[in-house]
Each structure stands twice: as C-alpha cells, then as structure tokens.
Amino acid sequence: MFKKLCLLLALIVPVSSFAAPKNKKEEPIVHLTDAQIYEELKKLALVFETARDNFVEEVDEKKILEAAMNGMLAELDPHSSYLSADDFKEFNDKSHGEFGGLGIQITSDRGAVRVISPIDDTPADKAGIKAGDYITHIDGEQVFDLTLNQAVKKMKGRPGTKVKLTVISEGEEPRDITLKRDIIKVKSVKFEEKQLADADEDSPKIGYVRISDFGATTTKELHDALKDLEKKKVVGYVVDVRNNPGGYLTAAIDVADAFLDSGEIVSTRGKEKTDIDRVFAKPGDMTNGKPIVVLINHGSASASEIVAGAIQDNHRGLVMGSQSFGKGSVQQQKPLGDGTAIHITIARYYTPSGHSIQNEGITPDIEVLQSKLKVIEKKESVYSEASFKNSLKNDAAKKKNKDSKKSDKDDDDEDEKDLTDAEKDARDYQLQRGIDMVIALAKVKEGLSFVPATPADEPAVASDDKDKIANDKKQDAKPDDKKSDKKK
C-alpha cells in the first residue's frame, strides 16, 4: 500500500507559490539524489495519511491529491497546471471554437486572478471587463484561496445562470458586475473594408482583419478573409490582434505565413541548448506585398505576439499600439492515460531577431495609446480662395453633398452601445491611426514606381486652332534680337 501510494504521489509537492514575492532572488538549483527524492516522497505520503486520518472532518482524498498536483505545477510557472478529466474536456472544447461560460481569458498573478483579455462579443466583453483587470471575488468568495482551475470552474455554469464578479481596474475602486453565462461561440476572424472616419466615398479603402484568438479554425477563416478582400482591391491591411490572448502556436505560424513570402516566423527553444526548432515562411504572400499595420495592446499575448514579432522583424509592416502582454512560453498537454492531463510549459519562443518577449512583450514601432480625440478645426475653412467674390470656379470640382456634413455637437456623453459601427470606428483612435498609416504607406509605395503625370480632361481644341497654337509657340521661341543670338 505504501509503495503504491508513493507511486501515486510521485508528481506532488506542497503549494508554495501563493506567498512567493514578485521579484524573489534567484537561487541556484540543488538537485536531489534518487535516495533523497524517495525520502521526500515517503514524507509526502506520510503527510497525506496523517491528514486523511486526523483531520477533524471527512477528507475527500481525490480532491486533496489533485490540489497537491496543482500546487506542484503552479510552482513552476503561472501557465502549468493539472487538468482533471472535466478540465481536459473543457479545454479541448474551447480550442475547437465553442464552450460555455463568460468569455474571459485569465491567468494567475501571485495568487490573484488577472484578466488577460475578454473575448469579443461575449458577456465579459459587453460588461466592460478589460485586459489587466483583477478579479478578487466570485459570488462573494475571494479567489486568493482558489487555484486558477477552481476559479475558472466557478465562473462557468449553465447558460442563462448568473455570476457576480468583483473587479478592480487600475486606479479605480472595486466594482461588482453581475454577468449572465452564455454559450461562447468563438469566430476567430472578422473582416471588412474600412475607410477613415468622414472620408469621401472615393478615398482609399483598407482591409480590416480582426483576429480575436488563435484556434483550430483560424487559418481557414483568415485565408477566406484575405481572398475576399483582395478581390475588392484594398490598398493595404490593418491586422487587429488587440486583446487577443493567444491560442495554438500552429495557428499563429499560419497567420504570419499568410502575410510573408519568406523569412523566419518564430523559433522555439526547449530545456536543452540543442532543442531549437525554427519555422520559416513558405513562398506566397496572400496580400501581394500590400502595406500592413498590426495593432497590439496590453491584452495581446502569446500567439498574437508571435505574429506581431514576425511582421516586425521581417520588416513586412509596422506594429502600432501599446506594449503587449509579454507571454513568451509554449504549453503542451500531456495526457496521463485516464482522461486527465498535465498542461505544462515546454519551451520559450523567440522572434526572428532572437528576441524573447517573456515578461517584456513586443514594443510597437509607433506607440499609439488609445485616446479620445476631439476635432478642434473644421474640415473646410470659411476663409479661403473660394470665399472671395468673383473668384474663378473649378469646373472639375465635385459637387459637395451638404447632407454629409456632420454637426459640431459634442457627443462625448453618448452611450457607446447606442453608436453605429461607423461611429465606434471613428472613436477608436488606434484603429484610425492604423488606417492612416496603411493609406500613407500605400501612397509611398505607389510613388516609388514613378510615372510622370499626364494632364487629364484638357479643354477641347479645334483642329484648325492646333496649327495656330503651334505657330504661336514657335514665334515665342525666336530670339528677340542679335544680342540674344550672340549669347547663344
């Protein structure tokens, strides 16, 4: 019995990460001998037996063994954990695009639950939960005593039922939010043509591609999106991975590959120095070399950072926004044969330039912090050449549509949920600057292959007058006197 128990507990150590300081001093690792490991396992088995036999209430053996395994893996890093049979099934369901819950990606931060990002169009997203928020209580119970998996379980439940979260945003007081659980169907990729706010119909259009996570269907969805947008002759692309918490490494590689014709996408490096795997782009850029801007923010993590890093380091486009999350590690599921599994970090990943973004993130080429912009200058001035009496008219100028002019009313207090998609786009400062940049890059690229401009819509000239005009030009070209001729 004792040997069997030791075998069961071979992967267990006590929980100690909860009280670990954020910047604890790194100490050299002292490895135990096989004999010492066996003695520690005997001690652990003794702790289990003593707790089971002497605790004041009846003990759930399975529960405390799972807690011990979770504690051991949580000591390694915030992303490693033990998955029960139910956890493992839910993980696979989520990865394939549909699951039940609130639509929120979380991580463990020194015992607290921190939001990596909400998923688009889910209860968490609609309730205003943002990347970087902390969840302190679930239905009135504090989360500091819970493992990450336990916190996730408490937030999940039957669709239509409610759960109350206590949320703290940076610089704000705690607030209670009641959310209604729903079936979360994740469509990874959304796309459409976009223009700058208040742009004319003839102004350039860009392809806007929003990737909310990297799942099993992301690659196909992206390919379909790019094929559709290329048919519409867009001048470039804004790839939006803001608040994208990541997902499959393979999906991130495929997404980056769609925009690259060559070059390294990412390298992963494991425990051993020789354990290096490099992934390169295959020939064929689905956007035909058009300008690209990748939008990132503090909620862009993991796979999102792989895509941003690949575009940035290969000089394929510009990265704009704010510093990303900084999760530079790769996790893998190791099934244990009975429906359970271990979710464990197996490698770090590096951008093509050899930069590890772990704990640092991707630094944007152009920092654009989300802001509220108020226009203080009118699009057209009252005082211009056109305002003068009897000024010459521009016959080729297009007639302006008076109905298109917007009022100068300040709508800052307008409820976000009452806005149209176009109005939301106009308020999205990072998106507008991204579109700005794509259009500018497209114009620069077009200008590189310089073709002299030819006059368009010249006034019609009768054939009889053409000879007269030519003769007049010759006459104008003759020297006025002999001095000028001598100078020649």
BELVENUR-V8687 format. One record per residue. N is the residue number from 1. RES is the residue in one small letter. SS is DSSP state (alpha for helix, beta for strand, coil for the rest). PHI is phi in whole degrees, 0 to 359 (none if undefined). Layout:
((N & RES & SS & PHI) (N & RES & SS & PHI))
This chain:
((1 & m & coil & none) (2 & f & alpha & 294) (3 & k & alpha & 294) (4 & k & alpha & 297) (5 & l & alpha & 294) (6 & c & alpha & 298) (7 & l & alpha & 294) (8 & l & alpha & 296) (9 & l & coil & 263) (10 & a & coil & 296) (11 & l & coil & 248) (12 & i & coil & 245) (13 & v & coil & 223) (14 & p & coil & 293) (15 & v & coil & 289) (16 & s & coil & 219) (17 & s & coil & 283) (18 & f & coil & 301) (19 & a & coil & 264) (20 & a & coil & 292) (21 & p & coil & 292) (22 & k & coil & 295) (23 & n & coil & 246) (24 & k & coil & 293) (25 & k & coil & 290) (26 & e & coil & 290) (27 & e & coil & 248) (28 & p & coil & 297) (29 & i & coil & 279) (30 & v & coil & 251) (31 & h & coil & 280) (32 & l & coil & 273) (33 & t & coil & 282) (34 & d & alpha & 302) (35 & a & alpha & 294) (36 & q & alpha & 294) (37 & i & alpha & 299) (38 & y & alpha & 298) (39 & e & alpha & 295) (40 & e & alpha & 293) (41 & l & alpha & 293) (42 & k & alpha & 297) (43 & k & alpha & 296) (44 & l & alpha & 295) (45 & a & alpha & 296) (46 & l & alpha & 294) (47 & v & alpha & 299) (48 & f & alpha & 299) (49 & e & alpha & 295) (50 & t & alpha & 294) (51 & a & alpha & 296) (52 & r & alpha & 296) (53 & d & alpha & 275) (54 & n & alpha & 244) (55 & f & coil & 297) (56 & v & coil & 295) (57 & e & coil & 243) (58 & e & coil & 294) (59 & v & coil & 260) (60 & d & coil & 270) (61 & e & alpha & 302) (62 & k & alpha & 298) (63 & k & alpha & 295) (64 & i & alpha & 285) (65 & l & alpha & 292) (66 & e & alpha & 296) (67 & a & alpha & 296) (68 & a & alpha & 294) (69 & m & alpha & 294) (70 & n & alpha & 298) (71 & g & alpha & 297) (72 & m & alpha & 298) (73 & l & alpha & 286) (74 & a & alpha & 295) (75 & e & coil & 292) (76 & l & coil & 288) (77 & d & coil & 193) (78 & p & coil & 291) (79 & h & coil & 253) (80 & s & coil & 262) (81 & s & beta & 199) (82 & y & beta & 268) (83 & l & beta & 249) (84 & s & coil & 293) (85 & a & alpha & 302) (86 & d & alpha & 293) (87 & d & alpha & 298) (88 & f & alpha & 295) (89 & k & alpha & 296) (90 & e & alpha & 296) (91 & f & alpha & 298) (92 & n & alpha & 293) (93 & d & alpha & 298) (94 & k & alpha & 296) (95 & s & alpha & 294) (96 & h & coil & 263) (97 & g & coil & 104) (98 & e & beta & 210) (99 & f & beta & 198) (100 & g & beta & 259) (101 & g & beta & 153) (102 & l & coil & 253) (103 & g & coil & 79) (104 & i & beta & 220) (105 & q & beta & 258) (106 & i & beta & 233) (107 & t & beta & 218) (108 & s & beta & 265) (109 & d & beta & 229) (110 & r & coil & 53) (111 & g & coil & 91) (112 & a & beta & 264) (113 & v & beta & 257) (114 & r & beta & 244) (115 & v & beta & 277) (116 & i & beta & 283) (117 & s & beta & 188) (118 & p & beta & 279) (119 & i & coil & 269) (120 & d & coil & 307) (121 & d & coil & 59) (122 & t & coil & 245) (123 & p & alpha & 307) (124 & a & alpha & 295) (125 & d & alpha & 295) (126 & k & alpha & 292) (127 & a & coil & 279) (128 & g & coil & 88) (129 & i & coil & 289) (130 & k & coil & 235) (131 & a & coil & 302) (132 & g & coil & 95) (133 & d & coil & 294) (134 & y & beta & 250) (135 & i & beta & 257) (136 & t & beta & 259) (137 & h & beta & 220) (138 & i & beta & 237) (139 & d & coil & 52) (140 & g & coil & 83) (141 & e & beta & 262) (142 & q & beta & 292) (143 & v & alpha & 268) (144 & f & alpha & 294) (145 & d & alpha & 266) (146 & l & coil & 252) (147 & t & coil & 283) (148 & l & alpha & 299) (149 & n & alpha & 296) (150 & q & alpha & 294) (151 & a & alpha & 296) (152 & v & alpha & 298) (153 & k & alpha & 300) (154 & k & alpha & 291) (155 & m & alpha & 277) (156 & k & coil & 277) (157 & g & coil & 168) (158 & r & coil & 294) (159 & p & coil & 305) (160 & g & coil & 98) (161 & t & coil & 279) (162 & k & beta & 248) (163 & v & beta & 218) (164 & k & beta & 255) (165 & l & beta & 247) (166 & t & beta & 259) (167 & v & beta & 240) (168 & i & beta & 239) (169 & s & coil & 262) (170 & e & coil & 302) (171 & g & coil & 77) (172 & e & coil & 235) (173 & e & coil & 282) (174 & p & coil & 301) (175 & r & beta & 224) (176 & d & beta & 265) (177 & i & beta & 233) (178 & t & beta & 261) (179 & l & beta & 244) (180 & k & beta & 259) (181 & r & coil & 296) (182 & d & beta & 212) (183 & i & beta & 284) (184 & i & beta & 267) (185 & k & beta & 255) (186 & v & coil & 262) (187 & k & coil & 260) (188 & s & coil & 296) (189 & v & beta & 238) (190 & k & beta & 238) (191 & f & beta & 209) (192 & e & beta & 189) (193 & e & beta & 279) (194 & k & beta & 223) (195 & q & coil & 230) (196 & l & coil & 297) (197 & a & coil & 302) (198 & d & coil & 65) (199 & a & coil & 282) (200 & d & coil & 291) (201 & e & coil & 297) (202 & d & coil & 274) (203 & s & coil & 289) (204 & p & coil & 301) (205 & k & coil & 247) (206 & i & beta & 245) (207 & g & beta & 270) (208 & y & beta & 261) (209 & v & beta & 239) (210 & r & beta & 259) (211 & i & beta & 247) (212 & s & coil & 269) (213 & d & coil & 196) (214 & f & beta & 245) (215 & g & coil & 245) (216 & a & coil & 292) (217 & t & coil & 258) (218 & t & alpha & 299) (219 & t & alpha & 301) (220 & k & alpha & 297) (221 & e & alpha & 298) (222 & l & alpha & 293) (223 & h & alpha & 300) (224 & d & alpha & 298) (225 & a & alpha & 297) (226 & l & alpha & 294) (227 & k & alpha & 298) (228 & d & alpha & 294) (229 & l & alpha & 290) (230 & e & alpha & 295) (231 & k & alpha & 294) (232 & k & coil & 271) (233 & k & coil & 60) (234 & v & coil & 290) (235 & v & coil & 272) (236 & g & beta & 177) (237 & y & beta & 224) (238 & v & beta & 251) (239 & v & beta & 257) (240 & d & beta & 259) (241 & v & coil & 242) (242 & r & coil & 295) (243 & n & coil & 57) (244 & n & coil & 263) (245 & p & coil & 282) (246 & g & coil & 114) (247 & g & beta & 147) (248 & y & coil & 291) (249 & l & alpha & 298) (250 & t & alpha & 298) (251 & a & alpha & 293) (252 & a & alpha & 298) (253 & i & alpha & 298) (254 & d & alpha & 296) (255 & v & alpha & 295) (256 & a & alpha & 298) (257 & d & alpha & 298) (258 & a & alpha & 297) (259 & f & alpha & 257) (260 & l & coil & 246) (261 & d & coil & 258) (262 & s & coil & 194) (263 & g & coil & 99) (264 & e & beta & 284) (265 & i & beta & 262) (266 & v & beta & 196) (267 & s & beta & 233) (268 & t & beta & 244) (269 & r & beta & 230) (270 & g & coil & 268) (271 & k & coil & 293) (272 & e & coil & 274) (273 & k & coil & 297) (274 & t & coil & 273) (275 & d & coil & 273) (276 & i & beta & 238) (277 & d & beta & 234) (278 & r & beta & 251) (279 & v & beta & 240) (280 & f & beta & 243) (281 & a & coil & 288) (282 & k & coil & 271) (283 & p & coil & 302) (284 & g & coil & 118) (285 & d & coil & 263) (286 & m & coil & 292) (287 & t & coil & 257) (288 & n & coil & 56) (289 & g & coil & 77) (290 & k & coil & 292) (291 & p & beta & 300) (292 & i & beta & 228) (293 & v & beta & 237) (294 & v & beta & 257) (295 & l & beta & 264) (296 & i & beta & 230) (297 & n & coil & 209) (298 & h & coil & 295) (299 & g & coil & 267) (300 & s & coil & 276) (301 & a & coil & 226) (302 & s & coil & 55) (303 & a & alpha & 302) (304 & s & alpha & 299) (305 & e & alpha & 288) (306 & i & alpha & 296) (307 & v & alpha & 296) (308 & a & alpha & 299) (309 & g & alpha & 295) (310 & a & alpha & 293) (311 & i & alpha & 294) (312 & q & alpha & 292) (313 & d & alpha & 289) (314 & n & coil & 271) (315 & h & coil & 54) (316 & r & coil & 274) (317 & g & coil & 191) (318 & l & beta & 251) (319 & v & beta & 257) (320 & m & beta & 233) (321 & g & beta & 126) (322 & s & coil & 235) (323 & q & coil & 306) (324 & s & coil & 279) (325 & f & coil & 294) (326 & g & coil & 96) (327 & k & coil & 256) (328 & g & coil & 248) (329 & s & beta & 233) (330 & v & beta & 248) (331 & q & beta & 251) (332 & q & beta & 220) (333 & q & beta & 268) (334 & k & beta & 246) (335 & p & beta & 299) (336 & l & coil & 259) (337 & g & coil & 95) (338 & d & coil & 239) (339 & g & coil & 93) (340 & t & coil & 264) (341 & a & beta & 202) (342 & i & beta & 247) (343 & h & beta & 261) (344 & i & beta & 224) (345 & t & beta & 285) (346 & i & beta & 246) (347 & a & beta & 197) (348 & r & beta & 255) (349 & y & beta & 247) (350 & y & beta & 230) (351 & t & coil & 287) (352 & p & coil & 305) (353 & s & coil & 279) (354 & g & coil & 88) (355 & h & coil & 269) (356 & s & beta & 271) (357 & i & coil & 265) (358 & q & coil & 303) (359 & n & coil & 67) (360 & e & coil & 241) (361 & g & coil & 89) (362 & i & coil & 266) (363 & t & coil & 271) (364 & p & coil & 295) (365 & d & coil & 297) (366 & i & beta & 231) (367 & e & beta & 283) (368 & v & coil & 229) (369 & l & coil & 281) (370 & q & coil & 300) (371 & s & coil & 218) (372 & k & coil & 259) (373 & l & coil & 249) (374 & k & coil & 242) (375 & v & coil & 285) (376 & i & coil & 247) (377 & e & coil & 236) (378 & k & coil & 289) (379 & k & coil & 297) (380 & e & coil & 235) (381 & s & coil & 277) (382 & v & coil & 291) (383 & y & coil & 254) (384 & s & coil & 203) (385 & e & alpha & 304) (386 & a & alpha & 293) (387 & s & alpha & 278) (388 & f & coil & 286) (389 & k & coil & 293) (390 & n & coil & 64) (391 & s & coil & 293) (392 & l & coil & 295) (393 & k & coil & 273) (394 & n & coil & 260) (395 & d & coil & 296) (396 & a & coil & 273) (397 & a & coil & 294) (398 & k & coil & 282) (399 & k & coil & 290) (400 & k & coil & 271) (401 & n & coil & 271) (402 & k & alpha & 298) (403 & d & alpha & 291) (404 & s & alpha & 279) (405 & k & coil & 287) (406 & k & coil & 268) (407 & s & coil & 286) (408 & d & coil & 272) (409 & k & coil & 296) (410 & d & coil & 283) (411 & d & coil & 249) (412 & d & coil & 300) (413 & d & coil & 272) (414 & e & coil & 293) (415 & d & coil & 292) (416 & e & alpha & 303) (417 & k & alpha & 289) (418 & d & alpha & 271) (419 & l & coil & 278) (420 & t & coil & 284) (421 & d & alpha & 300) (422 & a & alpha & 295) (423 & e & alpha & 290) (424 & k & alpha & 294) (425 & d & alpha & 300) (426 & a & alpha & 297) (427 & r & alpha & 274) (428 & d & coil & 276) (429 & y & alpha & 299) (430 & q & alpha & 297) (431 & l & alpha & 297) (432 & q & alpha & 299) (433 & r & alpha & 290) (434 & g & alpha & 295) (435 & i & alpha & 298) (436 & d & alpha & 310) (437 & m & alpha & 293) (438 & v & alpha & 299) (439 & i & alpha & 297) (440 & a & alpha & 297) (441 & l & alpha & 295) (442 & a & alpha & 296) (443 & k & alpha & 292) (444 & v & alpha & 297) (445 & k & alpha & 296) (446 & e & alpha & 295) (447 & g & alpha & 288) (448 & l & alpha & 294) (449 & s & coil & 267) (450 & f & coil & 288) (451 & v & coil & 233) (452 & p & coil & 304) (453 & a & coil & 289) (454 & t & coil & 247) (455 & p & coil & 302) (456 & a & coil & 247) (457 & d & coil & 55) (458 & e & coil & 294) (459 & p & coil & 301) (460 & a & coil & 295) (461 & v & coil & 237) (462 & a & coil & 296) (463 & s & alpha & 298) (464 & d & alpha & 293) (465 & d & alpha & 281) (466 & k & alpha & 297) (467 & d & alpha & 297) (468 & k & alpha & 297) (469 & i & alpha & 296) (470 & a & alpha & 296) (471 & n & alpha & 295) (472 & d & alpha & 298) (473 & k & alpha & 294) (474 & k & alpha & 294) (475 & q & alpha & 299) (476 & d & alpha & 295) (477 & a & alpha & 276) (478 & k & coil & 290) (479 & p & coil & 293) (480 & d & coil & 285) (481 & d & coil & 206) (482 & k & alpha & 291) (483 & k & alpha & 300) (484 & s & alpha & 296) (485 & d & alpha & 291) (486 & k & alpha & 297) (487 & k & alpha & 300) (488 & k & coil & 294))
